[in-house]
């Protein structure tokens, strides 16, 4: 294994055991601003990594390009550098009419519609999170009065989807999946393959039932109200999620100490 990883350009000691991962620059920059004594390592284009402290715990935040292939590259390198817990925060398209723009989904499983997860494990192998970590996150958000909906997401390789594919998917998975994203199936499958704990938090930025196309909330001039809803939801999540990682790290350390006694 190379001493410095090729995409993150990070080495041993540069990464915490607990990492928040995203493809959104706003998430990365706002999360890093909440940490103290930050050391940042710019990687190859699209990859950035920063490690800082929160409540005496060392937490890392990682940015990567859009798509499951880039996510798999990042998780692989983080695993090589000593990461053990990956919390993913990104956006998705609502299939369920009960979800509004800015709603928060905690993924309990992912339907493998992408190619990466099928490369790491046969389609019959379920793509699931670490449920103890998921429950820990859920409880942490409940303490902060943040409403969430737990359920299945459908992961696909592409961001922009044809009407035919969406209609076909809605017929197949409309009663099963809450939302569509690109990355959760890849995250869960690569993490299971590398024996990591992982969880995926998806903020709804578009909606099939409401006719709001993907990417609409990213456009400041055309969709200022939608963008504000999404960013407000993300910013409300960031500190509780980072604190959840810090608390999980402390619990993990305590359990290891107690097991030795």
NULO-559814 format. One record per residue: z, x, y of N, C-alpha, C, O in turn; residue in one letter; residue number from 1. Coordinates in steps of 0.2 Angstrom, whole numbers, m for minus. Example, Ala and Ser with C-alpha at 12.3 -4.5 7.8 and 13.67 -1.06 7.14 Angstrom:
BEGIN
MIZA   n.up  n.east  n.north  ca.up  ca.east  ca.north   c.up  c.east  c.north   o.up  o.east  o.north  rest   nr
MIZA     39      66      m28     39       62       m22     39      66      m16     42      71      m17     a    1
MIZA     35      64      m11     36       68        m5     39      64        0     40      67        6     s    2
***
This chain:
BEGIN
MIZA   n.up  n.east  n.north  ca.up  ca.east  ca.north   c.up  c.east  c.north   o.up  o.east  o.north  rest   nr
MIZA      0       4       m6      0        0         0      0       4        6      4       9        7     x    1
MIZA     m5       3       11     m5        7        17      2       6       21      5       1       21     x    2
MIZA      4      12       25     10       12        29      9       7       34     14       3       36     x    3
MIZA      3       7       37      2        2        43     m3      m3       40     m8      m1       38     x    4
MIZA     m1     m10       41     m6      m15        39    m12     m16       43    m11     m15       49     x    5
MIZA    m18     m17       40    m24      m16        44    m25     m22       50    m28     m20       55     x    6
MIZA    m22     m28       49    m24      m33        54    m18     m34       59    m19     m35       65     x    7
MIZA    m12     m34       56     m6      m34        61     m5     m28       64     m1     m27       69     x    8
MIZA     m7     m22       61     m5      m15        63      2     m14       64      4     m11       69     x    9
MIZA      6     m17       59     13      m16        59     15     m12       53     11     m12       48     x   10
MIZA     21      m9       53     24       m6        47     30      m8       46     33     m13       49     x   11
MIZA     33      m5       41     40       m7        38     45      m6       44     45      m2       48     x   12
MIZA     49     m11       45     54      m11        50     52     m15       56     56     m16       61     x   13
MIZA     45     m17       57     43      m20        62     43     m28       62     42     m32       67     x   14
MIZA     45     m30       56     45      m38        54     52     m40       52     54     m36       47     x   15
MIZA     54     m46       54     60      m49        51     59     m52       45     53     m53       43     x   16
MIZA     64     m53       41     63      m57        35     61     m64       36     59     m68       32     x   17
MIZA     62     m67       43     61      m74        44     56     m74       50     57     m71       55     x   18
MIZA     50     m77       49     45      m77        54     42     m84       55     41     m88       51     x   19
MIZA     41     m85       62     37      m91        64     30     m89       65     29     m85       69     x   20
MIZA     26     m93       62     18      m92        62     15     m97       65     16    m103       64     x   21
MIZA     10     m96       69      6     m101        73     m1     m98       74     m2     m92       74     x   22
MIZA     m6    m103       76    m13     m101        78    m13    m102       86    m19    m101       89     x   23
MIZA     m8    m105       89     m8     m107        95     m5    m102      100      1    m101       99     x   24
MIZA     m9    m100      105     m6      m95       110      0     m97      114      4     m94      115     x   25
MIZA      0    m104      115      5     m107       119     12    m107      115     17    m105      118     x   26
MIZA     11    m108      109     17     m108       104     20    m101      104     26     m99      104     x   27
MIZA     15     m96      103     17      m89       102     21     m87      108     26     m84      108     x   28
MIZA     17     m87      114     20      m85       120     27     m88      122     31     m85      124     x   29
MIZA     27     m95      121     33      m98       123     39     m97      118     45     m96      120     x   30
MIZA     37     m96      112     42      m94       107     45     m87      108     51     m85      108     x   31
MIZA     41     m82      110     43      m75       111     47     m75      118     52     m71      118     x   32
MIZA     46     m80      122     50      m80       129     57     m82      127     61     m81      131     x   33
MIZA     58     m85      122     65      m87       120     69     m82      116     75     m83      115     x   34
MIZA     66     m76      114     69      m71       111     71     m66      116     69     m65      122     x   35
MIZA     76     m61      114     79      m56       118     77     m49      115     76     m49      109     x   36
MIZA     76     m44      119     75      m37       117     68     m37      113     68     m35      107     x   37
MIZA     63     m40      115     57      m41       111     53     m35      111     52     m31      116     x   38
MIZA     51     m33      105     46      m28       104     39     m31      101     39     m34       96     x   39
MIZA     34     m30      105     28      m33       103     23     m28      100     22     m23      103     x   40
MIZA     19     m30       95     14      m26        92      7     m30       92      6     m34       87     x   41
MIZA      3     m28       97     m4      m31        96     m8     m29       90     m8     m23       89     x   42
MIZA    m11     m33       86    m14      m31        81    m22     m32       82    m24     m31       88     x   43
MIZA    m26     m32       77    m33      m33        78    m34     m40       82    m30     m44       82     x   44
MIZA    m40     m41       85    m41      m46        89    m39     m53       86    m41     m54       80     x   45
MIZA    m35     m57       89    m33      m63        86    m26     m63       83    m23     m68       82     x   46
MIZA    m24     m57       81    m17      m56        78    m12     m53       83    m14     m47       86     x   47
MIZA     m6     m56       84     m1      m53        88      6     m54       84      6     m59       81     x   48
MIZA     10     m49       85     17      m50        81     22     m47       86     21     m42       89     x   49
MIZA     27     m51       87     33      m49        91     40     m50       87     40     m55       83     x   50
MIZA     44     m46       88     51      m47        85     56     m46       90     56     m41       94     x   51
MIZA     61     m51       90     66      m50        95     73     m54       92     73     m55       86     x   52
MIZA     78     m54       96     84      m57        94     86     m64       96     84     m65      102     x   53
MIZA     89     m68       92     92      m74        94     98     m75       91     98     m75       84     x   54
MIZA    104     m76       94    110      m77        91    112     m71       86    114     m73       81     x   55
MIZA    110     m65       88    112      m59        84    107     m59       78    108     m54       74     x   56
MIZA    102     m63       77     98      m63        72     91     m60       74     89     m62       79     x   57
MIZA     88     m56       70     81      m54        72     76     m58       69     76     m60       63     x   58
MIZA     72     m61       73     67      m66        72     60     m63       74     59     m60       79     x   59
MIZA     55     m64       70     48      m62        71     44     m69       73     45     m74       70     x   60
MIZA     39     m68       77     34      m73        79     27     m70       78     26     m64       81     x   61
MIZA     23     m73       75     16      m70        73     11     m75       75     11     m81       74     x   62
MIZA      6     m73       78      0      m77        80     m6     m74       76     m7     m68       75     x   63
MIZA    m10     m79       74    m16      m77        70    m22     m81       72    m21     m86       75     x   64
MIZA    m28     m79       70    m34      m83        72    m34     m90       68    m30     m91       63     x   65
MIZA    m38     m95       70    m38     m101        67    m41    m101       60    m46     m97       59     x   66
MIZA    m38    m105       56    m41     m106        49    m37    m103       43    m33     m98       44     x   67
MIZA    m38    m106       37    m34     m104        32    m35     m96       29    m30     m93       27     x   68
MIZA    m41     m94       30    m42      m87        28    m38     m82       32    m35     m77       30     x   69
MIZA    m37     m83       39    m33      m79        43    m26     m80       42    m22     m75       42     x   70
MIZA    m24     m86       40    m17      m87        39    m15     m83       32    m10     m80       32     x   71
MIZA    m20     m83       27    m18      m80        21    m18     m72       22    m13     m69       19     x   72
MIZA    m22     m70       26    m22      m62        28    m15     m61       31    m11     m56       29     x   73
MIZA    m13     m65       36     m6      m64        39      0     m64       35      4     m60       35     x   74
MIZA      0     m69       30      5      m70        26      6     m64       21     11     m62       19     x   75
MIZA      0     m62       19      0      m56        14      3     m50       17      7     m47       14     x   76
MIZA      1     m49       24      3      m43        27     11     m44       29     15     m39       28     x   77
MIZA     13     m50       31     20      m51        32     24     m50       26     30     m47       26     x   78
MIZA     22     m52       20     25      m51        14     26     m44       12     31     m42       10     x   79
MIZA     21     m40       13     21      m33        12     26     m29       16     29     m24       14     x   80
MIZA     27     m32       22     31      m29        27     39     m31       26     43     m29       30     x   81
MIZA     40     m36       21     47      m38        20     49     m45       22     55     m47       22     x   82
MIZA     44     m49       25     46      m56        27     47     m59       20     44     m58       15     x   83
MIZA     52     m64       21     53      m68        15     53     m76       16     53     m80       12     x   84
MIZA     54     m77       23     54      m84        25     48     m85       30     48     m82       35     x   85
MIZA     44     m90       29     38      m91        34     39     m99       36     38    m103       32     x   86
MIZA     39    m100       42     39     m106        45     33    m107       49     32    m103       54     x   87
MIZA     29    m112       48     22     m112        51     22    m118       56     25    m124       54     x   88
MIZA     20    m117       62     20     m123        67     13    m123       70     10    m118       73     x   89
MIZA      9    m129       69      3     m130        71      1    m137       73      6    m141       72     x   90
MIZA     m5    m139       74     m7     m145        75    m11    m149       70    m14    m145       65     x   91
MIZA    m12    m155       70    m16     m159        65    m19    m165       68    m17    m168       73     x   92
MIZA    m23    m168       64    m26     m175        65    m22    m180       61    m22    m180       55     x   93
MIZA    m20    m186       64    m16     m191        61    m21    m195       57    m27    m197       59     x   94
MIZA    m20    m197       50    m23     m202        46    m19    m208       47    m22    m214       47     x   95
MIZA    m13    m208       47     m8     m214        47     m8    m217       54     m7    m213       59     x   96
MIZA     m9    m223       55     m8     m226        61     m1    m226       64      0    m228       70     x   97
MIZA      4    m225       60     11     m225        62     12    m218       66     17    m218       70     x   98
MIZA      7    m213       66      9     m207        70      5    m207       77     m1    m209       77     x   99
MIZA      9    m206       82      6     m205        89      4    m198       91      6    m193       87     x  100
MIZA      1    m197       96      0     m190        99      7    m187      100     11    m190      104     x  101
MIZA      8    m181       98     15     m178        99     20    m179       93     25    m176       93     x  102
MIZA     18    m183       88     22     m185        83     23    m178       79     18    m174       78     x  103
MIZA     29    m178       75     30     m171        71     30    m173       64     34    m178       62     x  104
MIZA     26    m170       60     26     m171        53     29    m165       49     27    m159       51     x  105
MIZA     33    m166       45     36     m160        40     32    m161       33     33    m166       30     x  106
MIZA     28    m156       32     24     m157        26     28    m156       19     31    m151       18     x  107
MIZA     28    m161       15     31     m161         9     27    m159        3     29    m157       m2     x  108
MIZA     20    m159        4     15     m156         0      9    m156        3      8    m159        9     x  109
MIZA      4    m153        1     m3     m152         4     m8    m154       m2     m8    m151       m7     x  110
MIZA    m13    m158        0    m19     m159        m4    m24    m153       m3    m25    m151        3     x  111
MIZA    m26    m150       m8    m30     m144        m8    m37    m145       m7    m41    m146      m11     x  112
MIZA    m39    m146        0    m46     m147         2    m49    m141        4    m55    m141        6     x  113
MIZA    m46    m136        4    m48     m129         7    m50    m124        1    m48    m126       m5     x  114
MIZA    m53    m119        3    m55     m114        m2    m50    m109       m4    m50    m107      m10     x  115
MIZA    m46    m107        1    m41     m102         0    m36    m103       m5    m35     m99       m9     x  116
MIZA    m33    m109       m4    m28     m111        m9    m30    m112      m16    m27    m110      m21     x  117
MIZA    m37    m114      m17    m40     m114       m24    m41    m107      m27    m42    m106      m33     x  118
MIZA    m42    m102      m22    m43      m95       m24    m37     m92      m27    m37     m88      m32     x  119
MIZA    m31     m94      m24    m25      m91       m26    m22     m95      m32    m18     m91      m36     x  120
MIZA    m23    m101      m33    m21     m104       m39    m25    m110      m41    m28    m113      m36     x  121
MIZA    m26    m112      m47    m30     m118       m49    m28    m124      m45    m22    m125      m43     x  122
MIZA    m33    m129      m44    m32     m135       m40    m26    m139      m43    m23    m143      m40     x  123
MIZA    m25    m138      m50    m20     m142       m53    m13    m140      m51     m8    m143      m52     x  124
MIZA    m12    m134      m49     m5     m131       m46     m4    m134      m40     m8    m133      m35     x  125
MIZA      2    m138      m39      3     m141       m33      5    m136      m27      8    m131      m28     x  126
MIZA      3    m138      m21      4     m134       m15     10    m137      m12     10    m143       m9     x  127
MIZA     16    m134      m13     22     m137       m10     26    m132       m6     26    m126       m8     x  128
MIZA     31    m134       m2     35     m130         2     41    m128       m2     42    m130       m8     x  129
MIZA     45    m124        1     52     m123        m2     56    m128        1     57    m129        7     x  130
MIZA     59    m133       m4     62     m139        m2     69    m138        1     71    m142        6     x  131
MIZA     72    m133       m1     78     m131         3     77    m129       10     81    m131       14     x  132
MIZA     72    m125       11     70     m123        18     68    m129       22     70    m130       28     x  133
MIZA     64    m133       19     62     m139        22     67    m144       24     68    m147       30     x  134
MIZA     72    m145       20     78     m149        21     82    m146       27     85    m149       31     x  135
MIZA     83    m139       27     86     m136        32     83    m137       39     87    m138       44     x  136
MIZA     77    m137       39     73     m138        45     74    m145       48     75    m146       54     x  137
MIZA     73    m150       43     74     m157        45     81    m158       47     82    m162       52     x  138
MIZA     86    m155       44     93     m156        47     94    m153       54     97    m156       58     x  139
MIZA     91    m147       55     91     m144        61     88    m148       67     91    m149       72     x  140
MIZA     83    m151       65     79     m155        70     83    m162       72     83    m164       77     x  141
MIZA     86    m165       66     90     m171        67     96    m169       72     97    m174       76     x  142
MIZA     99    m164       72    104     m162        76    102    m162       83    106    m164       88     x  143
MIZA     96    m160       85     93     m160        91     90    m167       93     86    m167       98     x  144
MIZA     91    m172       89     88     m179        90     80    m179       91     77    m182       94     x  145
MIZA     77    m174       87     70     m174        86     68    m178       80     69    m176       74     x  146
MIZA     64    m183       81     61     m188        76     56    m184       72     51    m181       75     x  147
MIZA     56    m185       66     50     m182        62     48    m187       56     52    m192       55     x  148
MIZA     43    m186       53     41     m190        48     39    m185       42     34    m180       43     x  149
MIZA     42    m186       36     40     m181        31     35    m184       26     35    m190       25     x  150
MIZA     30    m180       24     25     m183        20     19    m178       18     20    m172       20     x  151
MIZA     14    m180       15      9     m176        12      4    m175       18      2    m179       22     x  152
MIZA      1    m169       18     m5     m167        23    m11    m165       19    m10    m163       13     x  153
MIZA    m17    m166       21    m23     m165        18    m26    m159       22    m28    m159       28     x  154
MIZA    m27    m153       18    m29     m147        21    m36    m146       20    m38    m146       14     x  155
MIZA    m40    m144       25    m47     m143        25    m49    m136       28    m45    m134       32     x  156
MIZA    m55    m133       26    m57     m127        29    m59    m128       37    m59    m123       40     x  157
MIZA    m61    m134       39    m65     m134        45    m60    m138       50    m56    m143       48     x  158
MIZA    m61    m137       56    m57     m140        62    m61    m146       64    m58    m152       64     x  159
MIZA    m68    m146       65    m72     m152        66    m74    m155       60    m77    m152       56     x  160
MIZA    m73    m161       59    m75     m165        53    m80    m171       55    m80    m174       60     x  161
MIZA    m84    m171       50    m90     m177        51    m86    m183       50    m81    m184       46     x  162
MIZA    m89    m189       52    m87     m195        51    m87    m197       44    m82    m201       42     x  163
MIZA    m92    m195       41    m93     m197        33    m87    m194       29    m84    m197       25     x  164
MIZA    m85    m187       31    m80     m184        27    m73    m187       29    m69    m188       24     x  165
MIZA    m72    m189       35    m66     m192        37    m65    m199       34    m60    m201       31     x  166
MIZA    m71    m203       34    m70     m210        31    m69    m209       23    m65    m213       21     x  167
MIZA    m73    m204       20    m72     m203        13    m64    m201       12    m61    m203        7     x  168
MIZA    m62    m196       16    m55     m194        15    m50    m200       16    m45    m200       13     x  169
MIZA    m51    m204       21    m47     m209        22    m46    m214       17    m41    m217       15     x  170
MIZA    m52    m215       14    m52     m220         8    m48    m217        2    m44    m220       m2     x  171
MIZA    m49    m210        1    m46     m207        m5    m38    m206       m4    m34    m207       m8     x  172
MIZA    m37    m204        2    m30     m201         4    m26    m205        9    m21    m203       11     x  173
MIZA    m29    m211       11    m26     m214        17    m19    m217       15    m15    m218       20     x  174
MIZA    m18    m218        9    m11     m221         7     m7    m215        4     m1    m216        3     x  175
MIZA     m9    m209        5     m5     m203         2     m4    m199        8      2    m197        9     x  176
MIZA     m9    m197       12     m8     m191        17     m6    m195       23     m9    m200       25     x  177
MIZA     m2    m191       27     m1     m193        34     m6    m190       39     m8    m194       44     x  178
MIZA     m8    m184       38    m12     m181        43    m17    m175       39    m16    m174       33     x  179
MIZA    m21    m173       43    m26     m168        41    m24    m161       45    m23    m162       51     x  180
MIZA    m24    m156       42    m24     m149        45    m28    m144       41    m31    m146       37     x  181
MIZA    m28    m138       44    m32     m133        40    m28    m128       36    m31    m125       32     x  182
MIZA    m21    m128       37    m18     m122        34    m12    m123       29    m10    m118       26     x  183
MIZA    m10    m129       29     m3     m130        25     m4    m128       18      0    m125       15     x  184
MIZA    m10    m131       15    m11     m129         7    m11    m122        6     m9    m119        1     x  185
MIZA    m15    m118       11    m15     m111        10     m8    m108       11     m7    m103        7     x  186
MIZA     m5    m110       16      2     m107        17      6    m108       11      9    m103        8     x  187
MIZA      7    m114        8     11     m115         2      9    m111       m4     13    m109       m8     x  188
MIZA      2    m111       m5      0     m108       m11      0    m100      m11      3     m97      m16     x  189
MIZA     m1     m97       m5      0      m90        m4      7     m88       m5      9     m83       m8     x  190
MIZA     11     m92       m2     19      m91        m2     21     m91       m9     25     m87      m11     x  191
MIZA     19     m96      m13     22      m97       m20     19     m91      m24     23     m88      m28     x  192
MIZA     13     m89      m22     10      m83       m26     14     m77      m25     15     m73      m29     x  193
MIZA     16     m76      m18     20      m70       m16     28     m71      m16     31     m67      m14     x  194
MIZA     30     m77      m19     37      m78       m20     41     m78      m13     46     m75      m12     x  195
MIZA     38     m81       m8     41      m82        m2     43     m89       m1     40     m94       m4     x  196
MIZA     48     m91        3     50      m97         5     45     m99       11     45     m95       16     x  197
MIZA     43    m105       11     38     m107        17     39    m115       18     41    m119       14     x  198
MIZA     38    m117       25     38     m124        27     33    m124       32     31    m120       36     x  199
MIZA     30    m130       33     25     m132        38     27    m138       42     28    m143       40     x  200
MIZA     26    m136       49     28     m142        54     21    m143       58     18    m138       61     x  201
MIZA     19    m149       57     13     m151        60     14    m156       66     17    m161       65     x  202
MIZA     11    m154       72     12     m158        78      5    m162       79      0    m159       79     x  203
MIZA      5    m168       79     m1     m172        80     m4    m172       86     m1    m173       92     x  204
MIZA    m11    m169       87    m14     m169        93    m21    m173       93    m24    m173       98     x  205
MIZA    m22    m177       88    m28     m181        88    m27    m186       82    m22    m186       78     x  206
MIZA    m31    m192       82    m29     m197        78    m35    m201       76    m40    m203       80     x  207
MIZA    m36    m202       69    m42     m205        67    m41    m213       68    m46    m216       71     x  208
MIZA    m36    m216       67    m35     m223        68    m36    m225       76    m38    m230       77     x  209
MIZA    m34    m220       80    m34     m222        87    m40    m219       90    m41    m220       96     x  210
MIZA    m45    m216       86    m51     m214        89    m51    m208       94    m55    m207       98     x  211
MIZA    m45    m204       93    m45     m198        97    m47    m191       93    m44    m190       88     x  212
MIZA    m52    m188       95    m55     m183        91    m51    m177       92    m48    m175       96     x  213
MIZA    m52    m172       87    m49     m166        86    m51    m162       92    m57    m161       94     x  214
MIZA    m46    m158       95    m47     m154       100    m47    m157      107    m47    m153      112     x  215
MIZA    m46    m163      108    m46     m167       114    m40    m165      118    m41    m164      124     x  216
MIZA    m35    m164      115    m28     m162       119    m28    m155      121    m24    m153      125     x  217
MIZA    m33    m151      119    m34     m144       121    m37    m143      128    m37    m138      131     x  218
MIZA    m40    m148      130    m44     m148       136    m40    m150      142    m39    m156      143     x  219
MIZA    m38    m146      146    m34     m147       152    m37    m152      157    m34    m157      159     x  220
MIZA    m44    m151      159    m47     m155       164    m48    m162      161    m48    m167      165     x  221
MIZA    m50    m163      155    m53     m169       152    m47    m173      149    m47    m180      149     x  222
MIZA    m42    m170      147    m37     m174       143    m30    m172      145    m26    m170      141     x  223
MIZA    m28    m172      151    m22     m169       154    m16    m173      151    m11    m169      149     x  224
MIZA    m16    m179      150    m11     m183       147    m10    m182      140     m4    m181      138     x  225
MIZA    m15    m181      136    m14     m179       129    m11    m172      128     m7    m171      124     x  226
MIZA    m14    m168      132    m12     m161       132     m4    m160      133     m1    m157      130     x  227
MIZA     m2    m164      138      5     m164       140      9    m167      135     15    m164      133     x  228
MIZA      7    m172      131     11     m175       126     12    m170      120     17    m169      117     x  229
MIZA      6    m166      118      7     m161       113     11    m155      115     15    m153      111     x  230
MIZA     10    m153      121     14     m147       123     21    m148      124     25    m144      122     x  231
MIZA     23    m154      126     30     m156       127     33    m157      120     39    m155      120     x  232
MIZA     29    m159      115     32     m160       109     33    m153      106     39    m152      103     x  233
MIZA     29    m149      107     29     m142       104     35    m138      107     39    m135      104     x  234
MIZA     35    m139      114     41     m135       118     48    m138      116     52    m134      116     x  235
MIZA     48    m144      114     54     m147       112     56    m144      105     62    m144      104     x  236
MIZA     51    m143      101     53     m140        95     55    m133       94     59    m131       90     x  237
MIZA     52    m129       99     52     m122        98     60    m119       97     61    m115       92     x  238
MIZA     64    m120      102     71     m118       102     74    m120       95     77    m116       92     x  239
MIZA     74    m126       94     77     m129        87     75    m125       81     78    m124       76     x  240
MIZA     68    m124       81     65     m121        75     67    m114       75     69    m111       69     x  241
MIZA     67    m110       80     70     m103        80     77    m103       78     79     m98       75     x  242
MIZA     81    m107       81     88     m107        79     89    m109       72     93    m106       68     x  243
MIZA     85    m113       69     85     m115        62     83    m109       58     87    m107       53     x  244
MIZA     79    m105       60     77      m98        56     83     m94       57     85     m90       52     x  245
MIZA     86     m93       63     92      m89        64     98     m91       59    101     m87       56     x  246
MIZA     99     m97       59    104     m100        55    103     m99       47    107     m97       44     x  247
MIZA     97    m100       46     95      m99        39     96     m92       36     98     m90       31     x  248
MIZA     94     m87       41     95      m80        40    103     m78       38    104     m75       34     x  249
MIZA    107     m81       43    114      m80        42    117     m83       35    121     m80       32     x  250
MIZA    114     m89       34    116      m92        27    114     m88       21    118     m87       17     x  251
MIZA    108     m85       22    105      m81        16    110     m75       16    111     m73       10     x  252
MIZA    112     m72       21    116      m66        21    123     m67       18    125     m63       14     x  253
MIZA    125     m73       20    132      m75        18    132     m76       10    137     m74        7     x  254
MIZA    127     m80        8    126      m81         1    126     m75       m4    128     m74       m9     x  255
MIZA    122     m70       m1    121      m63        m4    128     m60       m5    130     m57      m10     x  256
MIZA    132     m60        1    138      m57         1    143     m60       m4    146     m57       m8     x  257
MIZA    143     m67       m4    148      m70        m9    146     m69      m16    150     m69      m20     x  258
MIZA    139     m68      m17    137      m67       m24    139     m61      m27    140     m60      m33     x  259
MIZA    141     m56      m22    143      m49       m25    150     m49      m26    153     m44      m29     x  260
MIZA    154     m54      m23    161      m54       m23    164     m56      m30    170     m56      m32     x  261
***
